[in-house]
Each structure stands twice: as structure tokens, then as C-alpha cells.
Amino acid sequence: MEWMIIIPIWLAAAVGLLALWIWTLIDCIKNESTEGNERIIWVVVIAVTGWIGALIYLIARRPKRKATLGR
């Protein structure tokens, strides 16, 4: 009966990480600067590495972008 509790927790975590990945990918595509190759590089990083790439983007790039571009 333990699996009846564990499976929904894992399922909720997986859905949450998928939502984070999709939201970050859309955020990067819509709001990242079009100068140079930054947008393309970040989209590839996020797409290839999944939710880990999304976290890297959120921690490393998004605060700089918001300070610079205001979006």
C-alpha cells in the first residue's frame, strides 16, 4: 500500500518539473534578447538538458535579463 502514496507524489513532481521546463522554454523564446546567439544557445540548453537546464537558466540568466531589459 506504500506505492499508492509514493506514485502520486512522483507523478506530481514529474508534472511540476515538466511545467517548469515548458514555462522556462517559452519565457526564453519570448523574452530573451535577439542580439547575437544568446536566445538560440539558451533554447538549446533548456531543450536538451530538460528541467536541469531550466533551473540553470532561471538562476544564471533570467535575473540578468530582467535587470537589463526589464522583462
N, C-alpha and C positions, 0 to 999 in steps of 0.2 A: 503493500500500500504506500510505501515511501515514494515510489515512482510517480504516483498520482499527484504528489505535491511538487516534485522536482521538475517534471516535464513542463507544467505551465510556467514555472519560473524561468527555465531555459528558453521557452518559446517567447515569453515577454521580453527577455533580454535580446534575443535574436531580432525580433521585430523592432525593438528600440534602436539597436545598432544599425539595422537596415534603414530606418527612418533618418537617423543621423547622417548616414552615408549619402542618401539621396538629397537631403536638405543642404548638406555642405557642397555637394557637386553642383546643385542648382545655384546656390549662393555664389560659388566661384565663377560659374559661367556668366551669370547676370551682372556681377558687380566688380569683378577683377579688372584691372587696368588693361587696355588693349595695346599699350606700348610694349614693344619687344615681344618676347615669347613667354612672359610670366603666366598668362592665362593658360596657354597650351600646356606648359610644364606642370602647373598645379592640377589641371584637369586630368592629365595622365597619371600623376602621382596619386591623386584621390581615387581614380578609377581602378588602377592596378593594385593598390595596396588595401583597398576596402576601408573599413572603419578605422584602421590604424592611420591611414593617410588622411582621413577626415579629421582625426584628432590632431595630427601634426599640423594640418592647415589651420585649424581653429586656434591652436596655441602659438604657432610661429608666424603666420601671415595675416590672419584676419585683423588682429589689433593694429598692426602697422597700416593696413589698408584703410581701416576706419579712421585712423588719425590723419592719414594723408589725404584721402579722397572724401572722407565724411560719409561714406556709405558702406 
